[in-house]
Amino acid sequence: MDLMTIKGKMDRRAYKDDEEFAGDVRQIFDNCFTYWKPGQPMYEAGERLQRTFEDKYSHMNKWIAKMGGEDGE
């Protein structure tokens, strides 16, 4: 899994729900941690990106509600 594949799926509206999207993003992190070892720069970058993603994703419903999206109403 990679970000271009995720973008393509988003553009085609191929995700049935937000959890399917999150699963694909999390697969990127799983792959990163499989191929890189703790202490290596790519592993550490993966950890930082994962923390950022999980933080932003955990607040997604609040953001949608602010924007007037149907999930937040």
Stockholm file with secondary structure:
# STOCKHOLM 1.0

chainA/1-73         MDLMTIKGKMDRRAYKDDEEFAGDVRQIFDNCFTYWKPGQPMYEAGERLQRTFEDKYSHMNKWIAKMGGEDGE
#=GR chainA/1-73 SS CCHHHHHHHHHTTCCSSHHHHHHHHHHHHHHHHHHSCTTSHHHHHHHHHHHHHHHHHHTHHHHHHHHTCGGGC
#=GC SS_cons        CCHHHHHHHHHTTCCSSHHHHHHHHHHHHHHHHHHSCTTSHHHHHHHHHHHHHHHHHHTHHHHHHHHTCGGGC
//
